[in-house]
């Protein structure tokens, strides 16, 4: 049970790291006026944020079942 929570925390931390990287990439693309690249990065960032929301919900449900 504890290892499941650790895995869940690791997954959330990895998603947060990926989101941070995408935000940096998006900011650079916007500053460089790379419109198409910025759009792709926005979509990728949105997908990662959705995954994070899903992971947080799963983690919360796991904690509530304890």
C-alpha positions in Angstrom: 0.0 0.0 0.0 2.8 2.4 0.9 4.7 1.7 -2.3 1.5 2.5 -4.3 1.3 5.9 -2.6 5.0 6.4 -3.3 4.5 5.5 -7.0 1.5 7.9 -7.1 3.6 10.7 -5.6 6.4 10.0 -8.0 4.0 10.2 -10.9 2.5 13.5 -9.8 6.0 14.9 -9.3 7.0 13.8 -12.8 3.9 15.5 -14.2 4.7 18.7 -12.3 8.2 18.6 -13.7 7.0 18.1 -17.3 4.5 20.9 -16.9 7.2 23.3 -15.7 9.3 22.4 -18.7 6.4 22.9 -21.1 5.7 26.3 -19.5 9.3 27.4 -20.0 9.2 26.1 -23.6 5.9 28.0 -24.2 7.3 31.2 -22.8 10.4 31.0 -25.1 8.2 30.2 -28.1 5.9 33.2 -27.4 8.9 35.5 -26.8 10.4 34.3 -30.1 7.1 34.8 -31.9 6.9 31.1 -32.9 3.2 31.0 -33.2 2.7 27.5 -34.4 5.1 26.1 -31.9 3.4 28.0 -29.1 0.0 26.5 -30.1 1.4 23.0 -30.1 3.0 23.6 -26.7 -0.2 25.1 -25.3 -2.0 21.9 -26.3 0.7 19.7 -24.8 0.6 21.8 -21.6 -3.2 21.5 -21.4 -3.0 17.7 -21.8 -0.4 17.4 -19.0 -2.5 19.6 -16.7 -5.4 17.3 -17.3 -3.3 14.3 -16.5 -2.2 16.0 -13.3 -5.8 16.7 -12.4 -6.7 13.0 -13.0 -3.7 11.8 -11.0 -4.6 14.1 -8.1 -8.1 12.8 -8.1 -6.9 9.2 -8.1 -4.4 10.0 -5.3 -7.1 11.7 -3.2 -9.4 8.7 -3.7 -6.6 6.3 -2.6 -6.0 8.4 0.6 -9.7 8.5 1.3 -9.9 4.7 1.2 -7.3 4.4 4.0 
